[in-house]
Amino acid sequence: MEQDSNGYRRSYRRLATLAVVLSVALVPLSGLGAAQQADAAGNQSYVAVQGEECTPITSFSDNKSALAYYDYRLPENFSDNPSVNQTGDIFGSGGTAALQEPNTSAVFLYTDTANNTTSLVFVHGEVEDGSGGAATFNITGLPEDGNWTVRDDDFNDTMSLDNWTVNGTQSVVDWAWPSETTDGGVYSNVSQDTNVTIEPAFNEEAELFGEANNGTVDTWQVISNESDNTTISNESDGMNESDGMNESVNVTRTDLVMNESLQISGGTCEDVANGTDGDDADTDGGATDDADSDGDATDDTDSDGDDTDDSETNETATVAFDDQETDGTTVTVQNVTVPEDGYVAIHNDSLLDGDAVGSVIGVSDYLEAGSYDNLSVELFDVPGADFDESELTENATLIAMPHEETSGDESYDFVSSNGADDGPYTDNGTPVTDDANVTIANDTDDNETNETATVTFDDQETDGTSVTVQNVMVPNDGYVAIHNDSLLDGDAVGSVIGVSDYLEAGSYDSLTVELFDVPGAEFDESELTENGTLIAMPHEETSGDESYDFVSSNGADDGPYTDNGTPVTDDANVTVVNDTDDNVTETPEEDTPVDDTPVDSPETDTPADDTPTDTPADDTPTDTPEDDTPTDTPADDTPTDTPADDTPTDTPEDDTPTDTPEDDTPTDTPADDTPEDDTPTDTPEDDTPTDTPVDDTPTDTPEDDTPVDDDDEVTPTDDGSPAPLSG
């Protein structure tokens, strides 16, 4: 699936001097999936060049296609992928297993001797080990008549994170792979005329770093076949399995600098050293270099006799151009040094497509020889150039390139002369450059906001038939789908158990989504019956029919919104309400008796309050019912009367506390106490209090006298005379 390359195109970097460590290893042949032999494709030779280091490359070979050699394997449900050789669960290359190493990215050549075609092969990671990783390659100079025979990975599923941007002779690929899998690819039909440049970015510099996991690439290598063995027929059915042959092939592994470009081309290292494409510098067939015009065995370009070519300048320019924000009208070059007078030009990324003149969008003022820090360069004001815009409006990769003043007019003429004058400074034939990711400060937030959807899905309870998405925003028309946790196992289509109605672009709060009613899906249940984790995922309407077709199209239509290649999601713990209610209803039943206990407590306290209701015993001596009115007076009168004899009737008073439990009965307790008082029964006065609203007396008395006074009255009765009432 080819995608727009905006934002994915990686930086263009010049070749620089570096050290390369050669390590030769014997690699088991089993698991290569085929025989290995010296390159039989017309004895063609290739080289890998990084900076000043050149490494010869001999391809691995067999009489099978590059697709069969790489042996890309995916599960059966992706078997229609044109890159797949056979089905399997490794999500990667089975045929190159013996060349794979953990946390290593490798590049090498393979020749199909059946049709005499050579392919460029990339393999990242190892299928049985490694922590995974991420890489971005900007590959230029690919043969026009070639093609990507294998894309590992590129399949139509949300699990496929990789981005493949193919544009003629240039391809930009963003890879991200988890542990125990590989990523990579095969580009077929390279030849002696090939001159491919690979601009690498690994780990944090890669576009998709952290998308699959946080694994890292520790080593980048170019591998060459150094074996002399002839064709060996030992077809492999699986990983590291052969028919018993276990021969070895001698390979050379050359470690590369991971942040510098690599060139793969036809020819020899001698050609590179001579600066030719395989032609001898002695063009006339004589014994001397034709640069020696006088035949004295010295190079006549060495005018001062110091054995150096005076036509070459030993000193060149340098430039440092850092990532930065801009308002779109200027950029800042952190440092530029020009050994001779010149300029520093700013190119856009059309330079990567070979447009050296048309890519110039800015140039500095005339610079005398020297070093300059924090040099500001105006954009879209270049002599000889016409522009349709006056400022940058989008984030972009720009390239700073020092140019030399060659016409002597102190005016930048590179564009107006179509590249004939004021050309760039070079280092070993390559323009001196540095690149920067330039961000438009005012547009960053807006771009991020408009790019993708957002969703908020909180933990919640449900009756099993629907869930609520707290908020979803879709920048274009679409839907929000509900997936069960089989999504986490890679089942993007079968995990859909609910989908919203068609949503026009906008933001929606508290959106109800019905479950188990999805177009194209069949379910054995009609509602959730168990608690679980569900995932909300916004999908975009891509088929134009305003109907959710993701399931019915097996993921081809109405796919999810993504953020940096990853579907936008939020998950929630969903609890089925019916299960929760059963537990809750039991709890109040257990609490009910607890509530009854306090109810009994007041009843228990009531007798304490009712105890004073025995006051009628004191009131009993009140011969007249008038005691009801002057409640306090009878209390004083009582001691005056002979009821002193009645008072000693402590028996009823002693019985009274005994009757306390009977006080739980209504306040008619005094009536109950009266029958127990055998002594008072001799007089009808006991009946009088019964008829009298005795309750009125305790009503007044308990408020003031119950807690203290009445008890005090009972205690002193031991003297035989009533104690005076306190207060």
C-alpha positions in Angstrom: 0.0 0.0 0.0 1.8 3.1 -1.2 1.3 6.2 0.9 2.0 9.9 0.5 5.6 10.5 1.3 5.1 13.9 3.1 6.6 13.7 6.5 8.3 10.4 5.8 11.2 11.5 3.5 14.3 11.3 5.4 17.4 13.4 5.4 20.0 13.7 2.7 23.5 13.4 4.1 26.8 13.7 2.4 29.3 10.9 2.4 32.0 11.3 5.1 35.3 9.7 6.1 34.7 6.7 8.4 36.4 3.6 9.8 34.9 0.2 8.8 35.6 -3.0 10.8 35.7 -6.2 8.8 34.6 -9.4 10.5 34.7 -12.7 8.6 32.4 -15.5 9.9 31.5 -19.0 8.9 27.7 -19.1 8.6 25.8 -22.4 8.6 24.3 -23.0 5.2 21.2 -24.7 6.5 18.3 -22.3 6.8 19.5 -20.2 3.8 16.8 -22.1 1.9 19.0 -22.8 -1.1 22.5 -23.3 -2.3 25.0 -20.5 -2.2 27.7 -20.0 -4.9 29.9 -17.4 -6.3 28.2 -14.9 -8.5 27.5 -16.5 -11.9 25.7 -13.5 -13.5 28.3 -12.7 -16.0 31.0 -12.4 -13.4 29.5 -9.0 -12.5 31.1 -7.1 -9.6 29.6 -4.7 -7.2 30.9 -2.4 -4.4 29.6 -0.8 -1.2 31.1 2.6 -0.6 30.7 4.6 2.6 32.8 7.7 2.8 36.4 6.8 1.7 35.9 3.1 2.4 35.1 0.7 -0.4 34.0 -3.0 0.1 33.6 -5.5 -2.8 30.4 -7.4 -2.8 29.7 -10.8 -4.2 26.1 -11.9 -4.4 24.6 -15.1 -3.0 23.0 -17.1 -5.8 20.7 -20.0 -6.7 18.4 -21.0 -9.5 15.2 -19.7 -7.9 13.5 -16.4 -7.8 14.3 -13.7 -5.4 10.8 -14.1 -3.9 11.4 -17.8 -3.2 14.9 -17.1 -1.9 13.7 -14.5 0.6 10.8 -16.8 1.6 8.5 -14.2 3.2 6.0 -15.9 5.4 2.7 -14.6 6.8 -0.3 -16.4 8.4 -2.7 -18.1 6.1 -5.3 -15.2 6.3 -2.7 -13.0 4.5 -1.8 -15.6 1.8 -3.1 -13.4 -1.0 -0.2 -10.9 -0.3 1.9 -11.0 -3.5 5.1 -10.9 -1.5 4.3 -14.1 0.4 6.2 -17.3 -0.6 4.5 -19.6 1.8 2.3 -19.4 4.8 3.7 -19.4 8.3 3.5 -17.5 11.6 6.9 -15.9 11.6 6.0 -12.6 10.0 9.3 -12.4 8.2 12.0 -14.0 6.0 12.5 -17.7 6.4 15.0 -18.0 3.5 17.7 -15.7 4.9 17.6 -17.1 8.5 21.3 -18.1 8.5 22.4 -14.6 7.5 20.2 -12.9 10.2 21.6 -11.7 13.5 19.8 -10.2 16.5 19.4 -6.4 16.6 21.2 -6.2 13.2 20.2 -4.7 9.9 21.9 -6.3 6.8 22.1 -5.5 3.1 23.4 -7.9 0.4 22.9 -9.0 -3.2 21.2 -12.1 -4.5 21.3 -13.5 -8.1 18.7 -15.7 -9.6 20.9 -17.8 -12.0 17.8 -19.2 -13.8 17.1 -15.8 -15.4 20.4 -14.0 -14.7 18.8 -11.2 -12.6 20.4 -9.7 -9.5 18.4 -8.2 -6.5 19.2 -5.9 -3.6 18.1 -7.5 -0.4 17.5 -5.8 3.0 16.8 -7.8 6.2 16.3 -6.3 9.7 16.3 -8.4 12.8 16.2 -12.2 13.4 13.1 -14.4 13.4 14.2 -16.4 16.5 15.9 -13.8 18.6 16.4 -10.0 18.9 14.4 -7.2 20.6 12.8 -5.8 17.4 13.5 -2.3 16.2 12.8 0.5 13.7 14.5 1.9 10.6 13.8 4.4 7.9 15.6 4.1 4.6 15.5 6.8 1.9 16.7 4.9 -1.2 17.5 6.8 -4.4 18.9 5.8 -7.8 16.9 2.6 -8.0 16.7 1.1 -11.6 13.7 2.4 -13.5 13.0 -1.0 -14.8 13.2 -2.6 -11.4 10.6 -3.3 -8.8 10.0 -4.3 -5.2 9.6 -8.1 -5.4 9.1 -8.4 -1.6 7.8 -5.9 0.9 8.3 -7.1 4.4 5.9 -6.0 5.9 3.2 -4.6 3.7 -0.2 -6.2 4.1 -3.7 -4.9 4.5 -4.3 -5.0 8.2 -4.0 -2.7 11.2 -1.1 -4.9 12.4 1.0 -3.7 9.5 2.8 -0.6 10.7 5.3 -0.2 7.8 5.0 2.7 5.3 6.1 2.1 1.7 6.4 5.2 -0.4 7.5 4.3 -3.9 8.1 7.1 -6.4 9.9 6.0 -9.6 13.6 5.6 -8.8 13.2 6.7 -5.1 11.6 4.7 -2.3 11.2 5.8 1.3 10.4 2.9 3.7 9.6 3.1 7.4 10.0 -0.2 9.1 9.0 -1.2 12.7 9.2 -4.9 13.8 8.7 -6.6 17.1 10.9 -9.2 18.7 11.5 -12.5 16.9 10.3 -11.2 13.5 12.0 -9.5 10.6 11.3 -6.6 8.3 13.0 -5.9 5.0 12.5 -6.2 1.3 13.9 -7.2 -2.1 14.4 -4.8 -5.1 15.0 -6.8 -8.3 16.8 -6.0 -11.5 19.9 -4.2 -10.4 22.8 -4.2 -12.8 26.4 -2.9 -13.4 24.9 0.5 -14.2 23.2 0.7 -10.8 24.2 3.4 -8.4 21.9 3.2 -5.4 22.2 5.5 -2.4 20.8 4.5 0.9 20.2 7.2 3.6 19.6 5.3 6.9 17.9 6.3 10.1 17.7 3.8 13.0 16.1 3.7 16.4 15.1 7.2 17.7 15.8 8.7 14.3 13.5 6.3 12.5 9.9 7.4 11.8 8.2 4.5 13.6 10.5 4.1 16.6 8.5 2.8 19.6 5.5 1.8 17.5 6.2 -2.0 17.6 8.3 -1.9 20.8 11.4 -0.2 22.1 13.9 -2.6 20.7 17.0 -1.1 19.1 19.3 -1.9 16.1 22.9 -2.1 17.3 24.6 -3.0 14.0 24.3 -2.2 10.3 26.2 -4.5 7.9 26.8 -5.2 4.3 27.3 -9.0 3.6 29.4 -10.5 0.8 29.5 -14.2 -0.2 33.1 -15.4 -0.2 32.3 -19.0 -0.8 33.7 -21.0 -3.8 31.3 -23.9 -3.5 29.2 -24.9 -6.4 25.4 -25.3 -6.4 24.2 -27.5 -3.6 20.7 -28.9 -3.8 19.3 -28.8 -0.2 15.9 -27.3 -0.3 14.6 -26.2 3.1 11.1 -26.7 4.3 11.3 -24.5 7.3 13.4 -22.5 9.6 16.9 -24.0 10.0 15.8 -27.3 8.6 17.5 -29.1 5.7 17.8 -32.5 4.2 20.9 -33.3 6.3 23.4 -31.1 4.4 25.1 -28.8 6.8 27.8 -27.2 4.7 29.1 -23.7 5.4 29.5 -20.6 3.3 32.3 -18.1 4.0 30.9 -14.6 4.2 32.3 -11.2 4.9 30.4 -8.9 7.2 31.4 -5.3 7.0 30.1 -3.1 9.8 28.8 0.3 8.6 28.4 3.6 10.3 24.7 3.7 11.2 24.1 7.4 10.5 26.0 7.8 7.2 24.8 7.1 3.7 25.8 4.0 1.7 26.3 3.6 -2.0 25.8 0.2 -3.8 27.0 0.3 -7.4 28.5 -1.8 -10.2 32.3 -1.9 -10.6 35.3 -2.4 -8.5 37.0 -0.5 -5.7 39.8 0.3 -8.2 37.3 2.1 -10.3 36.2 4.1 -7.3 39.7 5.0 -6.4 40.4 6.2 -9.9 37.1 8.0 -10.0 36.0 6.1 -13.1 33.2 3.8 -13.9 35.5 0.9 -14.7 37.5 2.6 -17.4 41.3 2.9 -17.1 42.7 6.4 -16.7 45.1 5.4 -19.5 42.6 6.0 -22.3 45.0 5.6 -25.2 46.4 2.2 -24.1 49.9 3.5 -23.5 52.0 2.7 -20.5 51.5 6.1 -18.9 48.5 7.9 -17.5 47.3 10.3 -20.2 47.4 13.1 -17.6 51.1 12.8 -18.2 51.1 14.8 -21.4 54.9 15.0 -21.7 55.7 11.3 -21.0 58.0 12.0 -18.1 56.0 9.6 -15.8 54.8 12.5 -13.7 51.3 13.9 -13.6 51.4 17.3 -15.4 48.6 18.5 -13.2 51.2 18.6 -10.4 52.5 22.1 -11.2 54.7 22.4 -8.1 56.3 18.9 -8.2 55.0 17.9 -4.8 53.3 14.7 -6.1 49.8 16.1 -5.5 47.3 17.1 -8.1 47.1 20.8 -7.9 43.8 20.8 -9.8 42.2 19.6 -6.6 41.6 21.8 -3.6 42.6 20.1 -0.4 40.3 22.3 1.7 36.6 22.3 1.3 33.6 24.0 3.0 31.7 22.7 6.0 28.1 23.4 7.1 26.0 22.7 10.2 22.2 23.0 9.8 20.1 21.9 12.8 16.4 21.0 13.2 14.5 24.2 14.0 11.2 26.1 14.0 10.6 29.0 11.6 7.9 31.5 10.7 8.3 30.3 7.1 10.3 33.3 5.8 13.8 32.5 7.1 16.0 29.7 8.4 19.2 29.8 10.5 22.4 28.0 9.5 24.2 27.2 12.7 27.7 27.4 11.1 29.2 27.6 7.6 32.9 27.8 6.7 33.9 28.6 3.1 37.7 28.4 2.2 37.0 30.8 -0.7 34.4 33.4 -1.2 30.9 32.1 -1.7 27.4 31.5 -0.4 25.2 29.0 1.4 22.1 28.0 -0.4 19.0 26.4 1.0 17.4 23.6 -1.1 14.1 21.9 -0.6 13.7 18.1 -0.8 13.3 18.1 -4.6 17.1 18.0 -4.5 16.6 14.3 -3.6 14.9 13.7 -6.9 17.9 15.3 -8.7 16.7 18.8 -9.2 19.8 20.7 -8.1 18.8 24.0 -9.6 15.0 24.1 -9.1 15.4 23.0 -5.5 17.1 26.3 -4.4 14.6 28.3 -2.3 17.0 30.5 -0.4 20.5 31.9 -0.5 22.7 33.9 1.9 24.3 37.2 1.1 27.8 37.1 -0.5 30.3 35.6 2.0 34.0 36.3 2.0 36.2 33.3 2.9 35.8 32.5 6.6 33.5 31.0 9.2 30.0 32.2 10.1 27.8 31.3 13.0 24.0 31.6 13.2 23.7 32.8 9.7 20.1 33.9 8.8 19.0 33.0 5.2 16.0 34.6 3.6 13.7 32.2 1.8 12.0 32.6 -1.7 14.4 35.5 -2.7 16.9 33.9 -5.0 18.4 35.6 -8.1 17.1 34.0 -11.3 14.3 32.0 -9.6 10.6 32.6 -9.7 8.3 31.3 -6.9 4.6 30.9 -6.4 4.9 31.4 -2.7 6.6 33.8 -0.4 7.0 31.6 2.7 6.9 28.0 3.8 3.5 26.8 4.8 4.2 23.2 5.7 6.8 21.4 7.8 9.6 20.1 5.5 13.2 18.8 5.3 15.5 21.5 3.9 19.2 21.1 2.9 21.9 23.7 3.4 24.7 23.6 0.7 27.7 25.9 0.5 28.4 27.3 -3.0 31.6 28.8 -4.3 31.8 32.2 -6.1 33.3 31.3 -9.5 32.1 34.0 -11.8 33.7 36.9 -9.9 30.7 39.1 -9.8 29.9 38.6 -6.1 26.4 37.6 -7.1 24.8 34.1 -6.8 24.5 32.9 -10.4 23.9 29.2 -9.9 20.2 29.4 -10.7 20.3 32.0 -13.5 23.2 30.0 -15.2 21.3 26.7 -14.8 24.2 25.4 -12.6 27.1 26.5 -14.8 28.4 29.1 -12.3 28.8 29.3 -8.6 28.5 25.5 -8.1 28.6 23.7 -4.7 31.6 22.9 -2.7 32.3 19.1 -2.9 34.0 16.5 -0.7 35.3 13.5 -2.8 33.0 14.5 -5.6 29.9 14.8 -3.4 28.3 18.2 -2.6 28.9 19.3 1.0 25.4 19.4 2.7 23.6 19.2 6.0 19.8 18.8 6.4 17.3 19.9 9.0 13.7 19.2 9.8 12.1 22.6 9.7 8.8 23.1 11.5 6.4 25.9 10.9 5.8 27.2 14.4 2.3 28.6 14.0 1.0 25.6 12.1 2.2 22.7 14.2 -0.7 22.5 16.6 -3.3 23.0 13.8 -1.7 20.2 11.7 -1.7 17.8 14.6 -5.2 18.5 15.5 -6.6 18.0 12.0 -4.7 14.9 11.1 -6.5 12.2 13.0 -9.4 11.3 15.3 -9.4 11.1 19.1 -11.5 9.0 21.4 -12.2 8.7 25.2 -13.7 5.5 26.5 -14.0 5.3 30.3 -14.5 2.3 32.7 -18.3 1.8 33.1 -21.2 -0.5 33.9 -23.5 -1.8 31.2 -26.6 -4.0 31.0 -24.7 -5.9 28.3 -26.5 -4.5 25.2 -24.7 -1.2 24.8 -21.7 0.9 26.0 -21.1 4.7 26.1 -18.1 6.4 24.5 -17.5 9.5 26.5 -16.1 11.5 23.5 -15.1 10.8 19.9 -13.8 13.4 17.4 -13.6 12.4 13.7 -12.0 14.9 11.3 -13.8 13.3 8.5 -17.0 11.3 8.4 -16.8 7.9 10.0 -17.8 5.7 12.9 -16.5 4.5 16.3 -16.3 0.7 16.6 -16.1 -1.4 19.7 -13.7 -4.3 19.7 -13.3 -7.0 22.2 -9.9 -8.1 23.5 -9.2 -10.5 20.7 -8.0 -7.4 18.9 -4.9 -7.7 21.2 -4.2 -11.0 19.5 -4.3 -9.5 16.1 -7.9 -10.2 15.0 -8.7 -6.7 13.8 -11.9 -7.7 11.9 -13.3 -10.5 14.1 -12.9 -8.5 17.2 -15.6 -5.9 16.2 -18.7 -6.4 18.4 -20.3 -3.0 18.1 -20.3 0.1 15.9 -21.9 3.5 16.1 -24.3 5.1 13.6 -22.7 7.0 10.7 -21.0 10.1 12.1 -20.4 13.3 10.2 -17.1 15.0 10.9 -17.1 16.6 14.3 -17.0 15.8 18.0 -19.6 13.7 19.9 -20.1 13.3 23.7 -21.7 10.4 25.6 -22.2 8.4 22.4 -24.2 5.2 22.9 -23.0 2.3 20.8 -25.2 -0.8 20.4 -23.4 -4.1 20.8 -23.7 -7.3 18.6 -25.3 -5.4 15.7 -22.5 -4.9 13.2 -23.0 -5.0 9.4 -21.3 -8.1 7.9 -20.8 -9.8 11.3 -22.6 -12.7 12.9 -22.7 -13.4 16.6 -23.7 -16.3 18.8 -24.8 -13.9 21.6 -26.9 -10.8 21.8 -25.4 -9.2 24.8 -22.4 -9.2 27.1 -22.6 -11.7 29.9 -19.2 -11.3 31.5 -17.1 -8.4 32.6 -14.2 -7.6 30.3 -12.0 -5.1 28.5 -13.4 -3.4 25.4 -11.6 -1.1 23.0 -13.1 1.9 21.2 -11.6 2.7 17.8 -12.6 5.5 15.4 -13.0 4.4 11.8 -13.0 6.6 8.7 -15.8 6.4 6.0 -13.7 5.5 2.9 -16.2 3.8 0.6 -18.6 6.7 0.4 -21.7 4.7 1.1 -22.2 5.9 4.7 -22.3 2.3 5.9 -19.7 0.6 8.1 -18.0 -1.8 5.7 -14.9 -2.7 7.6 -16.1 -6.2 8.6 -17.9 -7.1 5.4 -14.8 -6.0 3.3 -12.5 -7.9 5.6 -10.7 -4.7 6.5 -10.4 -3.3 3.0 -12.8 -0.4 3.5 -13.6 2.0 6.3 -10.3 1.4 8.2 -9.3 2.9 11.5 -7.9 6.4 12.0 -4.2 6.2 12.8 -1.6 8.3 14.5 1.9 7.8 13.2 0.8 4.5 11.7 -0.9 3.2 14.8 -4.7 3.0 15.1 -6.3 5.5 17.5 -7.9 3.6 20.4 -8.9 3.8 24.0 -9.9 0.9 26.3 -12.3 0.5 29.2 -13.1 -2.1 31.8 -16.7 -2.9 31.3 -18.8 -4.4 34.1 -22.1 -6.2 33.4 -24.6 -4.5 35.8 -26.7 -7.7 36.5 -23.8 -9.4 38.2 -23.0 -6.3 40.3 -26.6 -5.8 41.4 -26.9 -9.4 42.8 -24.0 -8.7 45.1 -25.2 -5.4 46.2 -28.7 -6.5 47.1 -27.3 -9.0 49.6 -25.4 -6.3 51.4 -28.4 -4.3 52.6 -30.1 -7.4 53.8 -27.2 -8.0 56.1 -27.2 -4.4 57.2 -30.9 -4.6 58.1 -30.4 -6.3 61.5 -27.7 -3.8 62.3 -30.3 -1.1 61.8 -32.7 -3.0 64.1 -30.2 -3.0 66.9 -30.1 0.7 67.3 -33.9 0.6 67.2 -33.9 -1.7 70.3 -31.4 0.6 72.0 -33.8 3.4 72.3 -36.4 1.0 73.6 -33.9 -0.1 76.2 -33.3 3.5 77.1 -37.1 4.1 77.3 -37.4 2.1 80.5 -34.8 4.3 81.9 -36.9 7.2 81.0 -40.0 5.3 82.1 -38.4 4.6 85.5 -39.5 7.9 86.7 -43.0 6.9 85.6 -42.9 5.2 89.0 -43.3 8.7 90.3 -46.9 7.9 90.5 -45.9 5.8 93.5 -45.0 9.2 95.0 -48.1 10.6 93.5 -50.1 7.8 95.0 -50.3 9.5 98.3 -51.8 12.4 96.5 -55.3 11.7 97.6 -56.8 14.2 95.2 -56.5 14.2 91.5 -55.5 17.8 91.8 -51.9 16.5 91.8 -52.1 16.4 88.0 -52.2 20.1 87.7 -49.7 21.2 90.3 -47.2 18.6 89.3 -44.5 20.0 91.4 -46.6 20.8 94.4 -47.8 17.3 95.1 -44.1 16.4 95.2 -43.7 18.8 98.1 -47.0 17.8 99.6 -46.3 14.2 99.4 -43.7 14.1 102.1 -46.1 16.1 104.4 -48.8 13.5 104.3 -48.9 10.2 106.1 -48.0 8.6 102.8 -44.7 8.5 104.6 -46.1 5.2 105.7 -47.0 4.5 102.1 -43.6 5.7 100.9 -41.9 3.1 102.9 -43.7 0.8 100.7 -40.4 0.4 99.1 -41.6 -2.9 98.0 -43.4 -1.5 95.0 -40.5 0.8 94.4 -38.2 -2.2 94.5 -40.6 -4.0 92.3 -40.5 -1.1 90.0 -37.0 -1.7 88.8 -38.0 -5.3 88.5 -40.8 -4.2 86.3 -38.3 -2.2 84.1 -38.3 -4.8 81.4 -42.1 -4.6 81.5 -41.6 -0.9 80.9 -40.9 -1.9 77.2 -44.7 -2.0 77.1 -46.3 1.3 76.7 -46.2 4.0 79.2 -49.1 2.3 80.9 -46.5 0.5 82.9 -47.5 2.3 86.1 -50.8 0.7 85.7 -49.0 -2.6 85.5 -46.9 -1.6 88.5 -49.9 -0.8 90.6 -51.3 -4.3 90.7 -47.9 -5.5 91.8 -47.9 -3.1 94.7 -50.0 -5.2 97.0 -49.9 -2.5 99.7 -51.4 0.2 97.7 -54.2 -2.1 96.6 -55.9 -1.4 99.9 -56.9 2.0 98.8 -58.6 3.0 95.6 -56.1 5.7 95.3 -54.1 3.3 93.2 -57.0 3.3 90.8 -57.0 7.0 90.7 -53.6 7.4 89.2 -54.7 4.7 86.8 -57.6 6.8 85.7 -55.6 10.0 86.0 -53.4 10.7 83.0 -50.5 9.5 84.9 -48.6 9.8 81.6 -48.9 13.6 82.0 -47.0 13.5 85.2 -44.0 11.6 83.9 -44.1 13.7 80.8 -43.2 16.7 82.8 -41.2 15.1 85.5 -38.8 12.9 83.4 -37.5 15.9 81.5 -36.1 17.5 84.7 -36.3 14.9 87.4 -35.9 11.5 85.7 -32.1 11.3 85.5 -31.2 12.5 89.0 -34.1 13.6 91.2 -36.2 10.5 91.1 -33.3 8.3 91.9 -32.4 10.5 94.8 -35.9 10.2 96.1 -35.7 6.4 96.1 -32.3 6.2 97.9 -33.1 8.1 101.1 -36.2 6.1 101.8 -34.1 3.8 103.9 -34.5 6.3 106.8 -38.2 5.7 106.8 -39.0 9.2 105.7 -39.2 10.6 102.2 -36.2 12.5 101.1 -36.9 16.0 100.0 -36.9 16.6 96.3 -33.8 18.3 95.0 -34.2 21.4 92.9 
